[in-house]
Amino acid sequence: MVQNGGTMKKSTIRVTIVSLVLILGVVGYYTYLSQRSRKASADATLTKVQSILSRDLKKDYPPSPKEVVKYFTELQKCLYNEECTAEEIQQLGMQARGLYDAELLEINPVDDYIPRLKGEVDSFHEEEKRIISISLPASLSVDRFEEDGFEFARLYCRYKVNEKGDSSEMQIIYLLRRDDKKLWKIYGWERADNVEMPEE
């Protein structure tokens, strides 16, 4: 009887230990999942500005003219639609410059470019404007040509802008040039209605 009682006590202790281990395991796993969920939530709450700035252009440069312009328009939407700090405007502007052709950079020195960009952003907000959408063409609609020994690409981009409740559309022509590293860089842009296109 005593021996059986001892065996029962040992069994009870074993069951208790196993139960504790299981409970600790469940609690530990739950804690791990909670921390992982919190981390995922923190990642998900990255602002649009932080998200767009996280791209490293040295390692992940857009591979085609369309993708270059697509990323550039994403930077524009952050600049003009988000409530950016002065530091964020500078960071977005510097990121945009990473897409610019050497000649475009030369005629837009950074000391002039950043203050001018801040002024344009402030003016856009004061006029209560917002970019509603930006439509890029299909890749097949990108016009590629050669001139003066350089490869160029031209594409049309449609902007829809809201100003104090009224929406309007405009078309921008982007011109890109391929550099010596075979990267497509923005050579310039202009409103389509200001450009007289050469006849085919």
ABEGO torsion letter per residue (X at the ends): XAAAAAAAAAAAAAAAAAAAAAAAAAAAAAAAAAAAAAAAAAAAABBAAAAAAABBAAABBBABAAAAAAAAAAAAAAAAABBBBAAAAAAAAAAAAAABBAAAAAABBAAAAAAAAAAAAAAAAAAGBBBABBBBBBAAABBBBBBGGBBBBBBBBBBBBBBGGBBBBBBBBBBBBBBAAGBBBBAEBBBAAABBBBBX
